[in-house]
């Protein structure tokens, strides 16, 4: 097991009425730098910077950052959710490390798709079925991790199967089973 113990810190950002979110930080005694290329190979939408080193990732609406001695998750709804998210990320790192012989490490930097990249693949009907006023607004929120691709019912129509598959490969909606 790579991470056997860690210190957890849960904080709230400076007061923002109506928009309070939580952050969780796991402070590690083990350097996890070596696992980052394996996470880069398996986490869709991750952005790896080998020079730092650091790997950032959007999981749902959360922002996740892996550093050599720290794992942080922000934009979480409450304290319990922050604790649960951190615990899940620790398990993800340990599972990935245990299975590293089966994974080809990826040392490349991958650009996170921007709103325009996502918009180009959406149906562009502005039908509002997702609850957003336009497809571009949906793309902005999708890029930021504030909505899920599955929130657009139209893209799931067989007519858009190709674009759906491409978009699925570009946005991370959950921790993959590794
Ligand atoms: S449901 Fe899909 S197609 Fe309709 S506005 Fe939202 S993103 Fe665009």
Backbone and ligand atoms as CSV (ligand in chain L), in Angstrom:
chain,resi,resn,atom,element,x,y,z
A,1,UNK,N,N,0.856,-1.189,0.000
A,1,UNK,CA,C,0.000,0.000,0.000
A,1,UNK,C,C,0.895,1.243,0.000
A,2,UNK,N,N,0.650,2.151,-0.923
A,2,UNK,CA,C,1.497,3.338,-1.029
A,2,UNK,C,C,1.206,4.333,0.098
A,3,UNK,N,N,-0.082,4.625,0.301
A,3,UNK,CA,C,-0.462,5.569,1.373
A,3,UNK,C,C,-1.079,4.769,2.520
A,4,UNK,N,N,-0.384,4.735,3.635
A,4,UNK,CA,C,-0.908,3.972,4.769
A,4,UNK,C,C,-1.578,4.883,5.792
A,5,UNK,N,N,-1.118,6.119,5.860
A,5,UNK,CA,C,-1.768,7.040,6.791
A,5,UNK,C,C,-1.615,8.469,6.277
A,6,UNK,N,N,-2.517,9.306,6.722
A,6,UNK,CA,C,-2.481,10.706,6.295
A,6,UNK,C,C,-3.211,11.560,7.320
A,7,UNK,N,N,-2.897,12.843,7.320
A,7,UNK,CA,C,-3.619,13.791,8.168
A,7,UNK,C,C,-4.636,14.513,7.301
A,8,UNK,N,N,-5.859,14.580,7.786
A,8,UNK,CA,C,-6.942,15.198,7.013
A,8,UNK,C,C,-7.291,16.570,7.576
A,9,UNK,N,N,-7.444,17.509,6.661
A,9,UNK,CA,C,-7.865,18.862,7.053
A,9,UNK,C,C,-9.048,19.242,6.178
A,10,UNK,N,N,-10.149,19.630,6.792
A,10,UNK,CA,C,-11.327,20.077,6.042
A,10,UNK,C,C,-11.558,21.543,6.350
A,11,UNK,N,N,-11.663,22.347,5.312
A,11,UNK,CA,C,-11.815,23.790,5.521
A,11,UNK,C,C,-12.964,24.325,4.678
A,12,UNK,N,N,-13.420,25.506,5.055
A,12,UNK,CA,C,-14.388,26.224,4.228
A,12,UNK,C,C,-13.693,27.466,3.690
A,13,UNK,N,N,-14.064,27.896,2.510
A,13,UNK,CA,C,-13.449,29.104,1.961
A,13,UNK,C,C,-13.972,30.327,2.700
A,14,UNK,N,N,-13.369,31.507,2.476
A,14,UNK,CA,C,-13.897,32.732,3.078
A,14,UNK,C,C,-15.388,32.865,2.779
A,15,UNK,N,N,-16.103,33.470,3.708
A,15,UNK,CA,C,-17.563,33.528,3.620
A,15,UNK,C,C,-18.056,34.058,2.278
A,16,UNK,N,N,-18.854,33.232,1.611
A,16,UNK,CA,C,-19.528,33.654,0.382
A,16,UNK,C,C,-20.991,33.295,0.585
A,17,UNK,N,N,-21.828,34.252,0.973
A,17,UNK,CA,C,-23.222,33.939,1.290
A,17,UNK,C,C,-23.902,33.141,0.180
A,18,UNK,N,N,-24.462,32.006,0.578
A,18,UNK,CA,C,-25.209,31.194,-0.382
A,18,UNK,C,C,-24.332,30.331,-1.254
A,19,UNK,N,N,-23.033,30.406,-1.092
A,19,UNK,CA,C,-22.173,29.641,-1.990
A,19,UNK,C,C,-21.074,28.931,-1.214
A,20,UNK,N,N,-21.336,28.588,0.045
A,20,UNK,CA,C,-20.296,27.975,0.853
A,20,UNK,C,C,-19.980,26.569,0.360
A,21,UNK,N,N,-18.736,26.315,0.143
A,21,UNK,CA,C,-18.274,25.007,-0.282
A,21,UNK,C,C,-17.126,24.587,0.624
A,22,UNK,N,N,-16.829,23.304,0.620
A,22,UNK,CA,C,-15.770,22.774,1.484
A,22,UNK,C,C,-14.607,22.242,0.653
A,23,UNK,N,N,-13.447,22.213,1.295
A,23,UNK,CA,C,-12.262,21.614,0.691
A,23,UNK,C,C,-11.691,20.595,1.668
A,24,UNK,N,N,-11.133,19.527,1.132
A,24,UNK,CA,C,-10.465,18.518,1.958
A,24,UNK,C,C,-9.035,18.343,1.480
A,25,UNK,N,N,-8.112,18.286,2.421
A,25,UNK,CA,C,-6.700,18.103,2.077
A,25,UNK,C,C,-6.142,16.952,2.899
A,26,UNK,N,N,-5.536,15.990,2.201
A,26,UNK,CA,C,-4.834,14.896,2.874
A,26,UNK,C,C,-3.352,15.212,2.832
A,27,UNK,N,N,-2.726,15.356,4.002
A,27,UNK,CA,C,-1.283,15.594,4.066
A,27,UNK,C,C,-0.611,14.244,4.310
A,28,UNK,N,N,0.313,13.921,3.394
A,28,UNK,CA,C,0.890,12.577,3.356
A,28,UNK,C,C,2.297,12.560,3.950
A,29,UNK,N,N,2.700,11.404,4.423
A,29,UNK,CA,C,4.096,11.233,4.849
A,29,UNK,C,C,4.878,10.490,3.766
A,30,UNK,N,N,4.157,10.041,2.727
A,30,UNK,CA,C,4.769,9.300,1.618
A,30,UNK,C,C,4.746,10.154,0.360
A,31,UNK,N,N,5.847,10.146,-0.376
A,31,UNK,CA,C,5.917,10.856,-1.661
A,31,UNK,C,C,5.194,10.016,-2.726
A,32,UNK,N,N,4.122,10.568,-3.315
A,32,UNK,CA,C,3.353,9.800,-4.306
A,32,UNK,C,C,3.682,10.221,-5.741
A,33,UNK,N,N,4.819,10.899,-5.936
A,33,UNK,CA,C,5.175,11.372,-7.286
A,33,UNK,C,C,5.152,10.248,-8.317
A,34,UNK,N,N,5.636,9.077,-7.921
A,34,UNK,CA,C,5.764,7.991,-8.894
A,34,UNK,C,C,4.432,7.460,-9.403
A,35,UNK,N,N,3.363,7.682,-8.657
A,35,UNK,CA,C,2.063,7.166,-9.105
A,35,UNK,C,C,1.394,8.125,-10.100
A,36,UNK,N,N,1.867,9.370,-10.163
A,36,UNK,CA,C,1.180,10.370,-10.990
A,36,UNK,C,C,1.110,9.981,-12.476
A,37,UNK,N,N,2.179,9.467,-13.097
A,37,UNK,CA,C,2.053,9.052,-14.507
A,37,UNK,C,C,1.051,7.906,-14.713
A,38,UNK,N,N,0.858,7.089,-13.702
A,38,UNK,CA,C,-0.122,5.997,-13.810
A,38,UNK,C,C,-1.540,6.563,-13.692
A,39,UNK,N,N,-1.709,7.558,-12.824
A,39,UNK,CA,C,-3.016,8.232,-12.743
A,39,UNK,C,C,-3.284,8.984,-14.040
A,40,UNK,N,N,-2.241,9.591,-14.586
A,40,UNK,CA,C,-2.382,10.329,-15.848
A,40,UNK,C,C,-2.848,9.402,-16.971
A,41,UNK,N,N,-2.425,8.151,-16.889
A,41,UNK,CA,C,-2.785,7.177,-17.923
A,41,UNK,C,C,-4.215,6.672,-17.762
A,42,UNK,N,N,-4.772,6.800,-16.573
A,42,UNK,CA,C,-6.070,6.163,-16.324
A,42,UNK,C,C,-7.213,7.132,-16.027
A,43,UNK,N,N,-6.914,8.376,-15.664
A,43,UNK,CA,C,-7.984,9.322,-15.320
A,43,UNK,C,C,-8.296,10.211,-16.515
A,44,UNK,N,N,-9.481,10.061,-17.051
A,44,UNK,CA,C,-9.871,10.890,-18.195
A,44,UNK,C,C,-9.926,12.355,-17.782
A,45,UNK,N,N,-9.359,13.188,-18.614
A,45,UNK,CA,C,-9.418,14.628,-18.367
A,45,UNK,C,C,-8.364,15.130,-17.400
A,46,UNK,N,N,-7.468,14.249,-16.934
A,46,UNK,CA,C,-6.427,14.699,-16.005
A,46,UNK,C,C,-5.388,15.531,-16.749
A,47,UNK,N,N,-4.808,16.501,-16.031
A,47,UNK,CA,C,-3.745,17.321,-16.602
A,47,UNK,C,C,-2.507,17.132,-15.731
A,48,UNK,N,N,-1.454,16.566,-16.330
A,48,UNK,CA,C,-0.243,16.218,-15.595
A,48,UNK,C,C,0.867,17.191,-15.942
A,49,UNK,N,N,1.555,17.666,-14.923
A,49,UNK,CA,C,2.719,18.513,-15.138
A,49,UNK,C,C,3.901,17.842,-14.438
A,50,UNK,N,N,4.755,17.189,-15.235
A,50,UNK,CA,C,5.863,16.417,-14.671
A,50,UNK,C,C,6.901,17.312,-14.016
A,51,UNK,N,N,6.990,18.569,-14.449
A,51,UNK,CA,C,8.013,19.462,-13.915
A,51,UNK,C,C,7.744,19.841,-12.463
A,52,UNK,N,N,6.470,19.844,-12.058
A,52,UNK,CA,C,6.160,20.328,-10.689
A,52,UNK,C,C,6.583,19.343,-9.595
A,53,UNK,N,N,6.204,18.061,-9.577
A,53,UNK,CA,C,5.156,17.440,-10.366
A,53,UNK,C,C,3.785,17.637,-9.709
A,54,UNK,N,N,2.743,17.600,-10.569
A,54,UNK,CA,C,1.377,17.721,-10.065
A,54,UNK,C,C,0.428,17.179,-11.121
A,55,UNK,N,N,-0.689,16.711,-10.669
A,55,UNK,CA,C,-1.726,16.237,-11.579
A,55,UNK,C,C,-3.052,16.800,-11.097
A,56,UNK,N,N,-3.766,17.487,-11.966
A,56,UNK,CA,C,-5.074,18.018,-11.599
A,56,UNK,C,C,-6.139,17.279,-12.384
A,57,UNK,N,N,-7.331,17.260,-11.825
A,57,UNK,CA,C,-8.397,16.433,-12.404
A,57,UNK,C,C,-9.725,16.987,-11.931
A,58,UNK,N,N,-10.722,16.933,-12.780
A,58,UNK,CA,C,-12.070,17.324,-12.373
A,58,UNK,C,C,-12.894,16.062,-12.217
A,59,UNK,N,N,-13.435,15.881,-11.042
A,59,UNK,CA,C,-14.273,14.715,-10.783
A,59,UNK,C,C,-15.666,15.230,-10.431
A,60,UNK,N,N,-16.603,15.033,-11.355
A,60,UNK,CA,C,-17.902,15.642,-11.151
A,60,UNK,C,C,-17.718,17.142,-11.058
A,61,UNK,N,N,-18.246,17.745,-10.026
A,61,UNK,CA,C,-18.074,19.189,-9.861
A,61,UNK,C,C,-16.887,19.546,-8.979
A,62,UNK,N,N,-16.069,18.547,-8.620
A,62,UNK,CA,C,-14.963,18.802,-7.702
A,62,UNK,C,C,-13.651,19.017,-8.452
A,63,UNK,N,N,-12.800,19.857,-7.868
A,63,UNK,CA,C,-11.454,20.051,-8.400
A,63,UNK,C,C,-10.496,19.246,-7.524
A,64,UNK,N,N,-9.720,18.387,-8.174
A,64,UNK,CA,C,-8.808,17.510,-7.441
A,64,UNK,C,C,-7.379,17.826,-7.863
A,65,UNK,N,N,-6.465,17.850,-6.894
A,65,UNK,CA,C,-5.049,18.077,-7.199
A,65,UNK,C,C,-4.203,17.082,-6.421
A,66,UNK,N,N,-3.343,16.375,-7.166
A,66,UNK,CA,C,-2.406,15.436,-6.542
A,66,UNK,C,C,-1.019,16.066,-6.580
A,67,UNK,N,N,-0.370,16.155,-5.439
A,67,UNK,CA,C,1.010,16.639,-5.333
A,67,UNK,C,C,1.820,15.561,-4.607
A,68,UNK,N,N,3.161,15.693,-4.596
A,68,UNK,CA,C,3.973,14.627,-3.982
A,68,UNK,C,C,3.557,14.252,-2.555
A,69,UNK,N,N,3.236,15.243,-1.739
A,69,UNK,CA,C,2.897,14.940,-0.344
A,69,UNK,C,C,1.496,15.438,0.024
A,70,UNK,N,N,0.654,15.616,-0.967
A,70,UNK,CA,C,-0.666,16.182,-0.666
A,70,UNK,C,C,-1.688,15.815,-1.739
A,71,UNK,N,N,-2.907,15.536,-1.301
A,71,UNK,CA,C,-4.033,15.345,-2.214
A,71,UNK,C,C,-5.137,16.279,-1.741
A,72,UNK,N,N,-5.649,17.100,-2.629
A,72,UNK,CA,C,-6.667,18.080,-2.238
A,72,UNK,C,C,-7.883,17.972,-3.136
A,73,UNK,N,N,-9.040,18.179,-2.541
A,73,UNK,CA,C,-10.282,18.233,-3.325
A,73,UNK,C,C,-11.046,19.466,-2.858
A,74,UNK,N,N,-11.572,20.230,-3.794
A,74,UNK,CA,C,-12.301,21.445,-3.430
A,74,UNK,C,C,-13.663,21.459,-4.099
A,75,UNK,N,N,-14.456,22.443,-3.720
A,75,UNK,CA,C,-15.810,22.608,-4.245
A,75,UNK,C,C,-16.705,21.410,-3.885
A,76,UNK,N,N,-16.653,21.040,-2.608
A,76,UNK,CA,C,-17.458,19.930,-2.101
A,76,UNK,C,C,-18.574,20.503,-1.223
A,77,UNK,N,N,-19.744,19.840,-1.223
A,77,UNK,CA,C,-20.936,20.428,-0.606
A,77,UNK,C,C,-20.861,20.558,0.903
A,78,UNK,N,N,-20.299,19.570,1.592
A,78,UNK,CA,C,-20.269,19.659,3.053
A,78,UNK,C,C,-19.075,18.893,3.606
A,79,UNK,N,N,-18.923,18.976,4.912
A,79,UNK,CA,C,-17.757,18.381,5.578
A,79,UNK,C,C,-17.697,16.870,5.368
A,80,UNK,N,N,-18.827,16.183,5.554
A,80,UNK,CA,C,-18.830,14.721,5.399
A,80,UNK,C,C,-18.473,14.316,3.976
A,81,UNK,N,N,-18.986,15.077,3.009
A,81,UNK,CA,C,-18.675,14.768,1.607
A,81,UNK,C,C,-17.192,14.971,1.321
A,82,UNK,N,N,-16.595,15.996,1.944
A,82,UNK,CA,C,-15.158,16.247,1.736
A,82,UNK,C,C,-14.334,15.091,2.294
A,83,UNK,N,N,-14.718,14.616,3.472
A,83,UNK,CA,C,-14.003,13.484,4.091
A,83,UNK,C,C,-14.126,12.244,3.207
A,84,UNK,N,N,-15.344,12.020,2.677
A,84,UNK,CA,C,-15.586,10.854,1.822
A,84,UNK,C,C,-14.797,10.957,0.513
A,85,UNK,N,N,-14.751,12.156,-0.051
A,85,UNK,CA,C,-14.014,12.338,-1.309
A,85,UNK,C,C,-12.527,12.063,-1.116
A,86,UNK,N,N,-11.963,12.606,-0.036
A,86,UNK,CA,C,-10.534,12.397,0.224
A,86,UNK,C,C,-10.254,10.907,0.411
A,87,UNK,N,N,-11.113,10.241,1.159
A,87,UNK,CA,C,-10.934,8.804,1.389
A,87,UNK,C,C,-10.965,8.038,0.056
A,88,UNK,N,N,-11.897,8.424,-0.823
A,88,UNK,CA,C,-11.982,7.774,-2.132
A,88,UNK,C,C,-10.736,8.010,-2.975
A,89,UNK,N,N,-10.167,9.211,-2.883
A,89,UNK,CA,C,-8.958,9.520,-3.663
A,89,UNK,C,C,-7.751,8.758,-3.128
A,90,UNK,N,N,-7.668,8.604,-1.817
A,90,UNK,CA,C,-6.577,7.805,-1.230
A,90,UNK,C,C,-6.678,6.362,-1.741
A,91,UNK,N,N,-7.898,5.833,-1.750
A,91,UNK,CA,C,-8.090,4.451,-2.234
A,91,UNK,C,C,-7.749,4.348,-3.711
A,92,UNK,N,N,-8.106,5.382,-4.476
A,92,UNK,CA,C,-7.785,5.402,-5.907
A,92,UNK,C,C,-6.269,5.340,-6.129
A,93,UNK,N,N,-5.539,6.138,-5.374
A,93,UNK,CA,C,-4.073,6.135,-5.498
A,93,UNK,C,C,-3.515,4.759,-5.141
A,94,UNK,N,N,-3.992,4.192,-4.056
A,94,UNK,CA,C,-3.476,2.878,-3.635
A,94,UNK,C,C,-3.815,1.782,-4.633
A,95,UNK,N,N,-5.043,1.808,-5.180
A,95,UNK,CA,C,-5.427,0.797,-6.185
A,95,UNK,C,C,-4.563,0.940,-7.430
A,96,UNK,N,N,-4.365,2.187,-7.845
A,96,UNK,CA,C,-3.558,2.438,-9.045
A,96,UNK,C,C,-2.127,1.955,-8.831
A,97,UNK,N,N,-1.573,2.229,-7.666
A,97,UNK,CA,C,-0.195,1.816,-7.368
A,97,UNK,C,C,-0.083,0.289,-7.345
A,98,UNK,N,N,-1.080,-0.356,-6.765
A,98,UNK,CA,C,-1.041,-1.822,-6.695
A,98,UNK,C,C,-1.133,-2.455,-8.075
A,99,UNK,N,N,-1.767,-1.741,-9.017
A,99,UNK,CA,C,-1.950,-2.301,-10.366
A,99,UNK,C,C,-1.005,-1.674,-11.387
A,100,UNK,N,N,0.073,-1.044,-10.929
A,100,UNK,CA,C,0.942,-0.310,-11.851
A,100,UNK,C,C,1.603,-1.207,-12.896
A,101,UNK,N,N,1.781,-2.494,-12.582
A,101,UNK,CA,C,2.392,-3.399,-13.564
A,101,UNK,C,C,1.482,-3.617,-14.764
A,102,UNK,N,N,0.187,-3.346,-14.611
A,102,UNK,CA,C,-0.774,-3.550,-15.699
A,102,UNK,C,C,-1.023,-2.263,-16.487
A,103,UNK,N,N,-0.435,-1.162,-16.040
A,103,UNK,CA,C,-0.727,0.151,-16.642
A,103,UNK,C,C,0.520,0.708,-17.314
A,104,UNK,N,N,0.377,1.211,-18.526
A,104,UNK,CA,C,1.480,1.896,-19.211
A,104,UNK,C,C,1.507,3.334,-18.704
A,105,UNK,N,N,2.551,3.741,-17.984
A,105,UNK,CA,C,2.551,5.118,-17.448
A,105,UNK,C,C,2.577,6.148,-18.564
A,106,UNK,N,N,1.908,7.243,-18.345
A,106,UNK,CA,C,1.806,8.300,-19.347
A,106,UNK,C,C,2.460,9.561,-18.776
A,107,UNK,N,N,3.565,9.986,-19.400
A,107,UNK,CA,C,4.299,11.160,-18.915
A,107,UNK,C,C,3.945,12.412,-19.715
A,108,UNK,N,N,3.020,12.289,-20.650
A,108,UNK,CA,C,2.655,13.419,-21.506
A,108,UNK,C,C,1.692,14.364,-20.791
A,109,UNK,N,N,1.738,15.623,-21.210
A,109,UNK,CA,C,0.772,16.608,-20.719
A,109,UNK,C,C,-0.410,16.618,-21.683
A,110,UNK,N,N,-1.593,16.420,-21.160
A,110,UNK,CA,C,-2.795,16.438,-22.004
A,110,UNK,C,C,-3.579,17.708,-21.704
A,111,UNK,N,N,-3.970,18.399,-22.761
A,111,UNK,CA,C,-4.753,19.627,-22.572
A,111,UNK,C,C,-6.185,19.266,-22.196
A,112,UNK,N,N,-6.689,19.928,-21.178
A,112,UNK,CA,C,-8.092,19.711,-20.807
A,112,UNK,C,C,-8.984,20.345,-21.865
A,113,UNK,N,N,-9.992,19.649,-22.358
A,113,UNK,CA,C,-10.845,20.253,-23.379
A,113,UNK,C,C,-11.540,21.501,-22.860
A,114,UNK,N,N,-11.576,22.541,-23.676
A,114,UNK,CA,C,-12.240,23.781,-23.302
A,114,UNK,C,C,-13.698,23.760,-23.714
A,115,UNK,N,N,-14.454,24.785,-23.307
A,115,UNK,CA,C,-15.884,24.834,-23.629
A,115,UNK,C,C,-16.154,24.741,-25.133
A,116,UNK,N,N,-15.320,25.392,-25.928
A,116,UNK,CA,C,-15.563,25.375,-27.375
A,116,UNK,C,C,-15.364,23.983,-27.954
A,117,UNK,N,N,-14.356,23.239,-27.441
A,117,UNK,CA,C,-14.138,21.858,-27.891
A,117,UNK,C,C,-15.392,21.019,-27.630
A,118,UNK,N,N,-15.988,21.231,-26.453
A,118,UNK,CA,C,-17.174,20.450,-26.080
A,118,UNK,C,C,-18.399,20.916,-26.876
A,119,UNK,N,N,-18.516,22.231,-27.014
A,119,UNK,CA,C,-19.672,22.792,-27.731
A,119,UNK,C,C,-19.756,22.254,-29.163
A,120,UNK,N,N,-18.604,22.128,-29.808
A,120,UNK,CA,C,-18.588,21.676,-31.207
A,120,UNK,C,C,-19.206,20.288,-31.365
A,121,UNK,N,N,-19.178,19.498,-30.283
A,121,UNK,CA,C,-19.698,18.131,-30.360
A,121,UNK,C,C,-21.126,18.010,-29.833
A,122,UNK,N,N,-21.634,19.058,-29.201
A,122,UNK,CA,C,-23.009,19.026,-28.696
A,122,UNK,C,C,-23.997,19.221,-29.849
A,123,UNK,N,N,-25.274,18.871,-29.646
A,123,UNK,CA,C,-26.256,18.963,-30.746
A,123,UNK,C,C,-26.495,20.385,-31.261
A,124,UNK,N,N,-26.221,21.382,-30.422
A,124,UNK,CA,C,-26.358,22.793,-30.809
A,124,UNK,C,C,-27.787,23.148,-31.228
A,125,UNK,N,N,-28.749,22.559,-30.526
A,125,UNK,CA,C,-30.159,22.861,-30.802
A,125,UNK,C,C,-30.705,23.943,-29.878
A,126,UNK,N,N,-29.983,24.201,-28.769
A,126,UNK,CA,C,-30.457,25.157,-27.746
A,126,UNK,C,C,-31.876,24.823,-27.274
A,127,UNK,N,N,-32.142,23.548,-27.105
A,127,UNK,CA,C,-33.513,23.109,-26.778
A,127,UNK,C,C,-33.863,23.305,-25.308
A,128,UNK,N,N,-32.844,23.532,-24.445
A,128,UNK,CA,C,-33.037,23.813,-23.010
A,128,UNK,C,C,-33.458,22.593,-22.188
A,129,UNK,N,N,-33.471,21.415,-22.777
A,129,UNK,CA,C,-33.909,20.226,-22.015
A,129,UNK,C,C,-32.965,19.897,-20.867
A,130,UNK,N,N,-31.737,20.397,-20.947
A,130,UNK,CA,C,-30.763,20.159,-19.874
A,130,UNK,C,C,-30.939,21.151,-18.729
A,131,UNK,N,N,-31.822,22.144,-18.927
A,131,UNK,CA,C,-32.007,23.173,-17.911
A,131,UNK,C,C,-31.139,24.390,-18.138
A,132,UNK,N,N,-30.311,24.362,-19.185
A,132,UNK,CA,C,-29.454,25.501,-19.509
A,132,UNK,C,C,-30.052,26.258,-20.695
A,133,UNK,N,N,-29.820,27.558,-20.763
A,133,UNK,CA,C,-30.464,28.340,-21.830
A,133,UNK,C,C,-29.924,28.035,-23.226
A,134,UNK,N,N,-28.665,27.624,-23.313
A,134,UNK,CA,C,-28.079,27.314,-24.625
A,134,UNK,C,C,-27.108,26.141,-24.492
A,135,UNK,N,N,-26.771,25.560,-25.632
A,135,UNK,CA,C,-25.770,24.483,-25.617
A,135,UNK,C,C,-24.408,25.023,-25.187
A,136,UNK,N,N,-24.123,26.294,-25.510
A,136,UNK,CA,C,-22.816,26.828,-25.128
A,136,UNK,C,C,-22.726,27.013,-23.608
A,137,UNK,N,N,-23.831,27.428,-23.008
A,137,UNK,CA,C,-23.847,27.525,-21.541
A,137,UNK,C,C,-23.614,26.151,-20.930
A,138,UNK,N,N,-24.253,25.146,-21.529
A,138,UNK,CA,C,-24.055,23.770,-21.051
A,138,UNK,C,C,-22.586,23.378,-21.186
A,139,UNK,N,N,-21.984,23.743,-22.327
A,139,UNK,CA,C,-20.573,23.409,-22.560
A,139,UNK,C,C,-19.671,24.091,-21.532
A,140,UNK,N,N,-19.970,25.340,-21.212
A,140,UNK,CA,C,-19.189,26.059,-20.193
A,140,UNK,C,C,-19.252,25.329,-18.860
A,141,UNK,N,N,-20.453,24.905,-18.477
A,141,UNK,CA,C,-20.624,24.232,-17.190
A,141,UNK,C,C,-20.052,22.820,-17.224
A,142,UNK,N,N,-20.115,22.192,-18.401
A,142,UNK,CA,C,-19.546,20.848,-18.529
A,142,UNK,C,C,-18.026,20.907,-18.379
A,143,UNK,N,N,-17.416,21.914,-18.997
A,143,UNK,CA,C,-15.956,22.078,-18.894
A,143,UNK,C,C,-15.539,22.339,-17.455
A,144,UNK,N,N,-16.397,23.038,-16.722
A,144,UNK,CA,C,-16.079,23.366,-15.325
A,144,UNK,C,C,-16.468,22.240,-14.372
A,145,UNK,N,N,-17.133,21.209,-14.905
A,145,UNK,CA,C,-17.531,20.083,-14.056
A,145,UNK,C,C,-18.774,20.350,-13.240
A,146,UNK,N,N,-19.564,21.362,-13.635
A,146,UNK,CA,C,-20.764,21.699,-12.865
A,146,UNK,C,C,-22.016,21.012,-13.373
A,147,UNK,N,N,-21.955,20.399,-14.525
A,147,UNK,CA,C,-23.044,19.542,-15.025
A,147,UNK,C,C,-22.390,18.270,-15.560
A,148,UNK,N,N,-23.237,17.247,-15.759
A,148,UNK,CA,C,-22.748,15.991,-16.323
A,148,UNK,C,C,-23.200,15.885,-17.768
A,149,UNK,N,N,-22.421,15.170,-18.552
A,149,UNK,CA,C,-22.796,14.966,-19.944
A,149,UNK,C,C,-24.185,14.327,-20.034
A,150,UNK,N,N,-24.471,13.443,-19.084
A,150,UNK,CA,C,-25.765,12.744,-19.098
A,150,UNK,C,C,-26.924,13.683,-18.789
A,151,UNK,N,N,-26.648,14.929,-18.386
A,151,UNK,CA,C,-27.724,15.906,-18.163
A,151,UNK,C,C,-28.321,16.384,-19.484
A,152,UNK,N,N,-27.628,16.124,-20.593
A,152,UNK,CA,C,-28.166,16.469,-21.917
A,152,UNK,C,C,-28.820,15.223,-22.501
A,153,UNK,N,N,-30.157,15.172,-22.522
A,153,UNK,CA,C,-30.817,13.971,-23.052
A,153,UNK,C,C,-30.669,13.847,-24.568
A,154,UNK,N,N,-30.487,14.944,-25.228
A,154,UNK,CA,C,-30.457,14.932,-26.697
A,154,UNK,C,C,-29.205,14.224,-27.233
A,155,UNK,N,N,-28.068,14.442,-26.565
A,155,UNK,CA,C,-26.816,13.851,-27.053
A,155,UNK,C,C,-26.850,12.318,-26.923
A,156,UNK,N,N,-27.790,11.816,-26.128
A,156,UNK,CA,C,-27.890,10.369,-25.949
A,156,UNK,C,C,-28.740,9.715,-27.029
A,157,UNK,N,N,-29.298,10.538,-27.915
A,157,UNK,CA,C,-30.064,10.002,-29.041
A,157,UNK,C,C,-29.108,9.264,-29.987
A,158,UNK,N,N,-29.518,8.098,-30.526
A,158,UNK,CA,C,-28.639,7.337,-31.429
A,158,UNK,C,C,-28.089,8.182,-32.578
A,159,UNK,N,N,-28.816,9.211,-32.932
A,159,UNK,CA,C,-28.367,10.098,-34.013
A,159,UNK,C,C,-27.014,10.731,-33.691
A,160,UNK,N,N,-26.741,10.912,-32.393
A,160,UNK,CA,C,-25.503,11.577,-31.973
A,160,UNK,C,C,-24.507,10.593,-31.347
A,161,UNK,N,N,-24.633,9.319,-31.675
A,161,UNK,CA,C,-23.803,8.291,-31.009
A,161,UNK,C,C,-22.307,8.591,-31.133
A,162,UNK,N,N,-21.882,9.069,-32.294
A,162,UNK,CA,C,-20.459,9.361,-32.504
A,162,UNK,C,C,-19.971,10.481,-31.613
A,163,UNK,N,N,-20.760,11.571,-31.574
A,163,UNK,CA,C,-20.370,12.710,-30.734
A,163,UNK,C,C,-20.417,12.350,-29.245
A,164,UNK,N,N,-21.421,11.538,-28.876
A,164,UNK,CA,C,-21.557,11.085,-27.489
A,164,UNK,C,C,-20.286,10.331,-27.065
A,165,UNK,N,N,-19.840,9.430,-27.935
A,165,UNK,CA,C,-18.648,8.642,-27.608
A,165,UNK,C,C,-17.421,9.554,-27.467
A,166,UNK,N,N,-17.296,10.528,-28.351
A,166,UNK,CA,C,-16.156,11.442,-28.268
A,166,UNK,C,C,-16.203,12.267,-26.978
A,167,UNK,N,N,-17.390,12.781,-26.679
A,167,UNK,CA,C,-17.529,13.591,-25.469
A,167,UNK,C,C,-17.258,12.769,-24.209
A,168,UNK,N,N,-17.701,11.525,-24.201
A,168,UNK,CA,C,-17.473,10.661,-23.044
A,168,UNK,C,C,-15.985,10.491,-22.781
A,169,UNK,N,N,-15.219,10.476,-23.872
A,169,UNK,CA,C,-13.774,10.336,-23.723
A,169,UNK,C,C,-13.087,11.625,-23.302
A,170,UNK,N,N,-13.809,12.735,-23.387
A,170,UNK,CA,C,-13.201,14.031,-23.079
A,170,UNK,C,C,-13.522,14.538,-21.678
A,171,UNK,N,N,-14.634,14.072,-21.110
A,171,UNK,CA,C,-15.018,14.566,-19.790
A,171,UNK,C,C,-15.024,13.418,-18.798
A,172,UNK,N,N,-14.528,13.698,-17.610
A,172,UNK,CA,C,-14.515,12.683,-16.563
A,172,UNK,C,C,-15.759,12.861,-15.716
A,173,UNK,N,N,-16.569,11.829,-15.616
A,173,UNK,CA,C,-17.794,11.955,-14.830
A,173,UNK,C,C,-17.690,11.222,-13.494
A,174,UNK,N,N,-16.734,10.328,-13.363
A,174,UNK,CA,C,-16.599,9.608,-12.108
A,174,UNK,C,C,-15.247,8.917,-12.092
A,175,UNK,N,N,-14.901,8.384,-10.939
A,175,UNK,CA,C,-13.646,7.653,-10.848
A,175,UNK,C,C,-13.798,6.353,-11.619
A,176,UNK,N,N,-12.938,6.094,-12.596
A,176,UNK,CA,C,-13.064,4.846,-13.340
A,176,UNK,C,C,-12.712,3.649,-12.460
A,177,UNK,N,N,-13.233,2.502,-12.823
A,177,UNK,CA,C,-12.952,1.277,-12.068
A,177,UNK,C,C,-11.581,0.749,-12.462
A,178,UNK,N,N,-10.574,1.010,-11.647
A,178,UNK,CA,C,-9.233,0.502,-11.944
A,178,UNK,C,C,-8.744,-0.325,-10.781
L,1,LIG,S1,S,-30.256,19.525,-23.720
L,1,LIG,FE1,FE,-28.395,19.243,-24.942
L,1,LIG,S2,S,-29.016,19.952,-26.963
L,1,LIG,FE2,FE,-30.504,20.811,-25.545
L,1,LIG,S3,S,-29.707,22.824,-24.920
L,1,LIG,FE3,FE,-28.966,21.350,-23.425
L,1,LIG,S4,S,-26.945,20.785,-24.224
L,1,LIG,FE4,FE,-28.045,21.697,-25.929
